[in-house]
Amino acid sequence: MLVSNGLIGLREGLEAALVVSILVAFLVKTDRRDRLPFVWLGVGIAVVLSVGFGALVTFTTATMTFEQQEAFGGGMSLVAVAFVTGMIFWMRSTARTIAAELRGKMDQALKVGPAAVVVLSFLAVGREGLETAVFFYSSVQSAGVGTTQPLIGFVVGIAAAVALAYGLYRGAIRFDLGKFFTWTGALLVFVAAGVLAYGLHDLQEAAILPGLNTLAFDLSDTLPEGEWLGALLKGIFNYSQRTSVLQAVAWVAYVAIVLPLFLIKPRSRAAGDN
């Protein structure tokens, strides 16, 4: 859980931090530093909303029955998978143009007024924040009550993302962001596949989906989750020592479909016209 959550925190945090750094750099270069407080206000509202949403979802489920918790947790896991899948494809398609788009939007917001700057900053960061909150809840459910690994992973990942973004902004760090997002995106495909399988397991436990006891394999004796290798696989890929046929088929199908689609680079518009 620590590794996979750290990866999610790093990706989501870096995307949000890069967006903020682009907005800040634009205001600094255009000598509009007086608008910086409105950027930070929008970012702050987005962070508070995301944390509040995550806390609300986490604590609300405490009043639910077991079946309701499993149904809700399974549904949130599927939402998290959808968010992560959309995130990796969105960043792949917009990585080269996001800076120009954000600068254009900020230029328009400056003409409208301070409120528009706050809204733009809020929307730019809020999406990643809500995605992280949903994924955090799903991770807490799969890790079990009482463990702090999901929180530690997210905090470490987000802290590393902020440090990287600051280093890039100051020019102290230089690396190929395209390759970074490609490698982390590929790893997140496997993480998302594990979350999908766990979500389906929750829905099976809630009796919404059938086949809970129809197992593809049972490795409780040979590769238990309590031993180091099983714990490592569970932490990274959401491995389950007792995996139903539905879970196994969903995991394989997701990876087999999403990973090739992600790794195949889309042709540019110019190439398509030719």
N, C-alpha and C positions, 0 to 999 in steps of 0.2 A: 504494500500500500504506500509505503514511503516513497519508493521510486516512481511509481505511476502517478501519484498525486503531485510529486515534485515536478514531473514532466508537464503535467497539465498546468500547474501554477507558473512554470517557466514560460510556456507557450502563451497562455492567456495574459500573464503579466507583461511579457515582452511586447506583445501586440499593443496593449493599452499604453505601456510606457513609451513606445515608439510614437504612437499617435500624439501623446501629450508633448513629447520632445519636438515633433514636427510643428505643432501649433505654437509652442513657446519660441522655437527658433524663428518662425515666420514673424512673430510680433517683435522679437528683438531686432531682426534684420531690417524691418520696416519702421523701426523707431516708434513702436506703439507699446512700449513697456507699461504704460498706464492701464492697458487692458489685461495685463497678466493676472491681476487678482480675480478677474471674472472667469478666467480659464480655471484657476485653482478652485474657485467656488463651484463651478460645474463638476470638476473632478471629485471634489469632496462630497457633493450631493450624491454622485453616482456610487462612490465607495460606501457611504452610509446606507443608501438604499439596498445595495447588494448584500451587505452584511446583515441588515435588518431582514431582508427576504430570506436569506439562509437560516437565520435564527428562528424566524417565524415558522418556516417549513419544518425545521428540525424539532422544535418543541411542540408544535401542534400535533404531531403524530403520537406523542406520548399519551394522549387521551383516547387513541383508537384501539380497537380490538386487534388481536393478532392477524386475523384475516384482512382487516382493513389496512393495517400497517404493511402487510405483504403486498396487497394490491396497489397501495399508494407508492410504496418503494419501487415496485416493478414498473409502474407507469413513469415515475421520475427517472428511472434508469434508462428507459427508452427515450425519454426527452433528452437526457444527457448525451446519449449516443447520437441523436439527431443534431444536437448543438455541436458536438465535437466534429462530426462528419462535415457539417456545413462550414465550420471554422477552418478546417485544413484546406478545403477546396476554395473557400473565399480568399484566404491569404495567398494561395498559389496563383489565383487569377488576378489579384489586385496588388501584389507586392511591388510591381514596378511602377504603378501609377498612383498608389495611395497618397504619396507625398504631394504630388501636383493637385490631386483632387481635394485634399484637406486644405491646402493653401488657397485654392479657389473658393472653397466654402467659407474659410475664415475671412477672406477678403469681402465676401458678400455679407457675412455676419457683422463685420466692422461698420459697414455702411448702414445696417439696420439699427444697431445700438448695442449697449452692454448686455441686455437680456438675451439677445441672439447669440452672443459669444458664450454666455453661460449655458444656453441650451445646446449649442454645438458641442461644447466640451463634455457636457453631461451625456449626450447621445453617443459620442465617440468612445467614451470609456464604459458607459453603462452596459452595453451589450456584452462585453467581455466579463464584466462583473456579475451579471445575472447568470451567464453560462457557468462561470466558476462556482457560484452558489449552488446551482442545480447539481453540478458534478460533485461538489463537496458533500451534499446530502446523500447522493448515491454511494459515494465512497464510504461514508460513515455507516450506512446500512450494511454494506457488504463486509466491512471490517469487523463489525460487531460493536455492541455498546461498551463503553468504558475505555476504548483504545484512543490514544491521541495521535496515532500515526498519520491519519489523513490530514489533520490540522498542521502537524509539523511539516509534512511534505509540501502542502500548499504554501505555508509561510516561507519555507526555505526556497521554493521555486520562485515565488513572487519577489522575494528579496534579491535573489540572483538576477531576475529579470530587470528590476529597477537599477541594480548596479551596472548591468550590461548596457542598458539604455542610456544611463548617465555617461558611461565611458564612451559610447558612440557619439553622444551629443558633444562631449568635450573634445572628441578627436583622439582620445587616449587609447581606444580599442578600435581595431578594424578587422572585420571578417566578412565572409560572403553570406549575407542574410538569406539569399536564395537557397544555398545549399543547407543552411541551418534549418530553414523551415521545411525543406524537403525531407531531411533525415528525421527531424522530430515529428513531422507529419506521418511518415511511414511507421514510426514506432507507435504513434497514437492510434493508428488503424488497429493494431493488435490490442492496445489498451481498451479501445472502444468495443472491440469484439468480445473481450472478457466482460465488460459492463453489460453488453447486450445479453450474453448468456446468463449472467447473474440476474438480470431483470426478468428474463423468461422464467428462471427458477422461482423467483418471488411470485410471479403470476401463477405458476403451477402450485405453489404452496397455498395460495389464496383460492385454489380450485377454479380459477378463471380459465386456465389452460390445462389440458389433460397431459398424461404421460409422466407424472412425477416419478413414479417407480419403474418406468421403462428406461433402464440404464444403458447408455452406450458403453460405459466402463465403470468399474469400481476399483480404485487404487488405494483404498483405505489401508491395506496391509503393506503394499509395495512402495507407495509414494504418498504418505499421509501429509496433510497440511501442517501438522505440528512439527515436522522435521524441517531442517534448514532449506532443503531443496524445494519441498512442497510449499513452505512459507514464502520462499523467494518467488516461485512461479505464481502463487496467489497474489503476492504484493505487486507484481508487474502486470500479469495477464489475467488476474482474477480466476486463477485455476481452482477447480473444485474436484476433490478426490472422488466424489460421487456425481457423475455428470449424466444427465438424461439424454436420450436420443435427440430430443428437440433442441436442447442446449448445444450439443455437439454439431448438429446440422447447421444451426444458426451461426455458430462461431466460424465454421469452415466457409459457409456461403458468404458471410460478410467479408471475410478476408479475401476470398477468391474474387469477389466482385469489386470491392472498394479499392484494394491495394493496386491492382493493375490500372484502374481508372485514374488513381491519384498519380502514379508514377509516369503515365503516358503524358508527355507535355502537350498541351493544346497548341494547335497551329496558330500562328499569328494571323491577324486579319489580312495582312498583305499576302501571306502565303496562300491563304484560302482563296483570295481573289485571283491568284495566278492559276 
